[in-house]
């Protein structure tokens, strides 16, 4: 049986290394294959119909969107920090970068506040998705500008700049994608219940 790092062997459970792109090597993405595995009753969680939001699904979405967005924003912020520390570009360009990352972080703090207040309804989930997609766009703009200001030599001389540039853009590939949610969020804005793809 193939097992990944720190994965104990267990009957019927096979862990295969999933193709890790170099930029996400630390993610330890693995494929878990279950073959005739008995799951004890106490390990089963009933979420109900997944296309309809319930408290468990809503809470999971809120936490996921918050953490995944914050992680990738952190990678983008490192590039911005290098620009600021190196006084690259002019004050207006540096301020533009700061506005992108600080505004995105403030929006994520708003989602965290919703969690602290115990909000788990469709409105909170919709807000977390709007914030996530807004953060995604802020990351795109900030990393493109930061990498350009750091310059070609910084991009070529070390894997840090291209690595952070590429890694921070991976937020767009986490589900649910902006494209898959666009019609559902549009329906929600038009007064329909929020459903998940």
Beta strands, then each sheet from edge to edge (+ up, - down):
strand 1: 13-17
strand 2: 30-34
sheet 1: 1+ 2-
end
